[in-house]
Each structure stands twice: as structure tokens, then as C-alpha cells.
Amino acid sequence: MSNKLYIGGLPYSVTEGQLQEIFAAHGTVESARVIADKFTGQSRGFGFVEMGSSSEAQKAIDALNGAQLEGRTLVVNEARPQEKRNGGGMSRSGGGRNRW
């Protein structure tokens, strides 16, 4: 098992400091990150926590998955590796109407 955890269902008001504090009760927290919208800076309601060991990560999952925080139900599980993203959009070489 990995030490990195995905946390979903976070209240939008939760800060990285609060997230670290919540998980510190279950072991050593290496890092805590709340994911925010890149344009508005508003929390997107999920984040990642890296625990000190896989046993601490499992302990946090067992304790916090399904727990209530400010009226929201937390989803805590092992983080999956980030999928490679395609650039998206149209390429410069075509994709539009031909103009003569």
C-alpha cells in the first residue's frame, strides 16, 4: 500500500493546516494538500495527504473513511497515480475550415 491518500468530500472551508491536524491523530503527516481551482482559488472539495508509513495510512483510512466533517461525508482511500493528460483542444495543423 502507498502512503499517499486521496480525501474527497472535504468541506470547502477546510485548509491544509486543518487537514494535516485531522490526519495527525492517526500518524505522521508528511504533507497535506487541498486542491483549489486555479482561477478562483476556491477549494475543489478534495485533497491529498501523505502519511509517514503505509500502516499509518491504513489506520487513517480505517478511522476517517465515511466520517462526518462539517456535515459532509469524507471519502478516504489510497491515491491512484495521476493519469497522463492529453493536451486537449485543437492542434495548429488543421481542424478548421479550409480557406482558399
C-alpha positions, 0 to 999 in steps of 0.5 A, spaced: 500 500 500 502 507 498 502 512 503 499 517 499 491 518 500 486 521 496 480 525 501 474 527 497 468 530 500 472 535 504 468 541 506 470 547 502 472 551 508 477 546 510 485 548 509 491 544 509 493 546 516 486 543 518 487 537 514 494 535 516 491 536 524 485 531 522 490 526 519 495 527 525 491 523 530 492 517 526 500 518 524 505 522 521 503 527 516 508 528 511 504 533 507 497 535 506 494 538 500 487 541 498 486 542 491 483 549 489 481 551 482 486 555 479 482 561 477 478 562 483 482 559 488 476 556 491 477 549 494 475 543 489 472 539 495 478 534 495 485 533 497 491 529 498 495 527 504 501 523 505 502 519 511 509 517 514 508 509 513 503 505 509 500 502 516 499 509 518 495 510 512 491 504 513 489 506 520 487 513 517 483 510 512 480 505 517 478 511 522 476 517 517 473 513 511 465 515 511 466 520 517 462 526 518 466 533 517 462 539 517 456 535 515 459 532 509 461 525 508 469 524 507 471 519 502 478 516 504 482 511 500 489 510 497 491 515 491 491 512 484 497 515 480 495 521 476 493 519 469 497 522 463 493 528 460 492 529 453 493 536 451 486 537 449 483 542 444 485 543 437 492 542 434 495 548 429 495 543 423 488 543 421 481 542 424 478 548 421 475 550 415 479 550 409 480 557 406 482 558 399 
